[in-house]
Structure formats: C-alpha cells, structure tokens
C-alpha cells in the first residue's frame, strides 16, 4: 500500500508519515498541492490523505485533480475545522473525512478498508 | 370573548406595581420606578382637573353672592322707600288738613266748640285716624277741645311739643303716651291772629292706622318694619328688635335725605339687611326714622337650595374625577410598562443571541488555532508511544507508556472540546426533509436503551398522532433530542422517570416536551443554562456547550426552546418547531447567524 500525505503543517505531516511507516505503510509526504501533483506523476499511490484547508490548492480541489492523474486513487480528507459529521461538502464521491486530532487506529482501519 | 374582557380588565390593574429592579431584565427597562410615574401622573391629572373646577366654582359662588347681596340690598331699599312714601303721605295728609282748617277758619270761629266738633267730624270723615282736636293760645293754655278726653283748660306751656310748635309753623311729634297714656302722635299747625299773637291748632292721631300702613309693607317671615325716633326709641311695634318705647338694638345711621340699605350683623351674629329712611314731609320735618330689617338667611333661601344642588353636582364631579383619573393613569402606565417589558425582553434576547454569536465566533477562532498544534502534539506523542510499543526497545517501561497515554487522553479531551466549539459556530446548510417525529424520537431513544435498562429509568414516549410529520433537518433534530435526553439522563437517579411528549399545538407548529423528575435546576441558573460555557459540573467534566449548541440548533430550525424547572422536582424542556421551514428565512438567518 502506497500513501501520499499532503498537509501544510510540516511537522504534523512528518510525524504522521513516520507513524504510518512504523506500521509498515509506505508513505510519501509533501506540504503543498503543487508538490503533490508533481509526486503523483511519477508514483502510483493507492490512497491520498489530504488536508482540506491548505494555501494554494485546497484539499478538495487537489483530490479532484489527483483522481484525474492517478486512476483508482482513494481519498481520506482530514480537517482541523470541526467534526467529520459537520462537513458533507466536496465531491460526493466515495471518500472519508476525519477531524484532527486523528486517532491513529481509526486511520489505519480506514486505510485498510479503502484499499481492500 | 371573556378572555379578551379579562385582558382589558387587567389593563386597569396596576401590573407594574411589583416591578422588580433586581430582576434580570431590569436594566433593559426604559424607566425604573413605574410606581412613581403612576403616582405623579395621578396627582398631576387630579390637580389639573380639580383646580380649575374648584376655582371656577369659587368664582361662581363669589359672583352670585355679590349679585345676591346687591339684589337683596336693592330690594330692601325699594321696600323702605315705598314704606317711607306711605308714612310721609299719611302725616302730610293730616298736616294739610290742619293747614286747610287754620287757613279757612279764624281763631274766633275755632274756639267755638260746636264748630270745632263739626270740623273734627268732617276731618275724621275725610282722613280718619284723628282722636281729638284742640286750640291752644300762645301762652300754652288749651282754649278749646273736642274729643273723648276732658282736657279743656290744660296748660301745655311746659310740654316739649308746645315749645317746638312755637318755633315752627307746623309740627309733628313723636309717638308718646302723654296724659292719656295711649300711644299717639300730635300734629300741630300754628297760625297768626290779626293782633300779631298766634294760636295752635292741635290734632291727635291714632297710631293704629300708621301701624297698619307699615305692616302692609312687612313681607316675609324674617322681615321687620317699624319706626324709631331720632334717638332710637322704638315707636311702632317691632317683631324682633325690642318693645315699643325701648331703645332699638341696632345702630342708627347718620342723617340722610335718601333711603339707604346696609348689610350688617345683629347681636346674634346673624347677617341682616337694614333699610333706613328719615321721614320728612313737604310741610314739616318729623322725628321718625323708618327701619326695615330683614334677615339675609330668609331672603336667600332659593339661592341656598340652588347652591346645595350645585354643591352635589360638584361633589359628584370630584368623585368621578377621583375614580376616572387613577383608572386612566393605571391604564396608560400599564401600556407603557407592557411595551417596555416587551422591549426589554426583545433586547435581552437580542443581546443573548449576539453574545452567543460573538462567543461562537471567538470560540471557533480559538478552537481552530488550537486544533493544529493539538494535532501535532497528538501525532508526536503517538509517535513516541509507537516507538515504545512497535520498536519494543522500551517495551517494558510501563510508566513511560502510562504517561504518554495521559498526554494522549488529554489531547483527546481537548479535541472533543474544539470539535464541539467548531460545530457550534459553523455555518452549514440545513438539509430539509420530511421527518416523522415518532420515528426520530424512538431512533434517539435507541441510543439510550441499554443505559435506561441498566439504570432502571422508565422512559415513556407519548406521541398521540402516528403521522406527526414535519419538514425539518433530521440530523439536527436528532442532535437536539439527543442532547436533551442526555441531559435528562444525567439529571435523574436510578428508578426515575423520563417522559417525552410530542403534539401539534397549532396548524404550523409542533411542540416536544422532555420532562424528567430528577434533580431540577436552581432558579438562579435557569436564565444562564443556554449560555455557552455555563456548567455546574466539576471542572473538566463538562464543556458547558451542550445546551448552548442545542439552543442554536433549535434556532437554526426556526424553533424556540424553553425550560421550566423546580429544584428536586424535575425539569421540562419544551421545543417548539415549525411544521415547515421557509427557505427565505433560513438564508437570512444564515447570513446574520455567523
């Protein structure tokens, strides 16, 4: 399983990537949408974990662009803006929404669910 | 109809009387002391109404009094004047008779007693009232006499009337008793004989006729008309002012040729009107003063009656003012108070909403700022834990892992708060759909089924209509009900009761009541329970956001929420929701609600 993590909170992204790596999940992390698009061209990711609110390209928009670049990619959106039930915004496609701070076990569970 | 009547009746009852300045709404009121406004209003209005009334009445009385006084003085004057003319005429007529006699007959003829008797007879026929007739020579000796008394040869030279008669041509005496001891008047005419000496023809007048003349002018019960002489001795009978030949009990006026009337007081302090007239004749002066005395009380009887009636009218008027003014004042101050009360309530609720909104914005800002570092702490601590757990390098150090778990727990609790705060302030679209109330309530209760069984709490749902559907946001309604049921469960002990009752109370309105018989809410907390961050739980145990969020959710659904509670008896939350939410209103709400 190959995961792309995009979050403008650099330390958060690094930490989360490390934790996923400890659990045997191969994770690349970048800090902006542009970097993410560049990474996606060269690699083949199964799942993208995207922060909804980022400077430049936001998570939702980035998701739309990535799904054009990487066929079959799944998305998990994370946000610092309220609970998961409170935003039903976005594409309406099959996607998961998680609120920060994340529960690592929940995230792992969802990752396994979407890649099955 | 009856309700409307009662409502209107309540408007004249001073509802503001127990207005409490300590009340939570007090500082939203425009005025603080309604009782003072009320009292002042009543006093000012009563004064404004009564002062002109009393002043007008007093002026009216004074004018009437003056005109009545003038009128009764004039009336007395008129009576006095008429009576004077009659008395004058009576005396004049007899003087003229004597003048005619002394001019017509010579002295020698007059001393002939047969002729004198004949003359007396003719005079009696012509004028009446004469008793006798006599001739007195210039030495005062009565030469001839005709009449009922034997008075021939009497010498009058020392008598006052003779002394006076010698000085004048004609003479009228006072009324006196004289030798005969009967009240009489002497009238005398002086004439000269060819040799230069004089003689006097004297006649005695009975007073009966004079008294009769006077009494014919005596009108009214309290009127008195009589003659006095110039020294105030009563000459003819008086009803109230003394016996005949006694001094009159009234002051005498100075001489005046005219009739006059004055208002004075008598010895009994009664107001009297006294008419005076000095009685002259064209031929000779007389010693008489005519007095007409009337009691004012007797003369103004009619006016008194009128005044009594008028007084009653004024009194009724004053009573009417005293009744109507307080009622009108109460009515007006009540309207003012009720308007003020409505305004205060609106202001208070607007302020609360504002407060809620700004606290919400602040909270959201704070929560957002905290959330990212929180996420970082979470991941970092998580990573440290991961290092221990997964790498197994520090696997056996239980204490470190325990401490890291404390951090993670604390972070999770913070996360819950920030999530709630964000949810509280978030603007989101309302997703309207048809919702069956009975279903929603049983869905919500399913969450608590286990807890209710475990704690032996009896939950009773009473929704009379199976098809009680409304158009609203299902998720939000669920959250509202969930919050309220949660609250109730926290308030009750094991073995208590929880009732949920839903009903349609108007065509466009449903209400849901959630009642428990738990610990209740103290009165002082009741007004604050919808405020954000208000909690009575221990520090850290509650966020104080539950009811604030519930309240804002109800508002988003265009509804209202209220609470009634008695300490130790239980609490009832009532939510009122519209059956249909109009989208236009929602948009406005959304635009200003943030």
Interface residues (C-beta under 8 A of the other chain):
Chain A: X9 X11 X12 X15 X16 X18 X19 X22 X23 X80 X81 X82 X83 X85 X86 X87 X99 X100 X101 X102 X103 X104
Chain B: X368 X371 X372 X374 X375 X376 X377 X378 X379 X380 X382 X383 X386 X387 X390 X391 X411 X412 X414 X415 X419 X420 X422 X423 X426 X428 X475
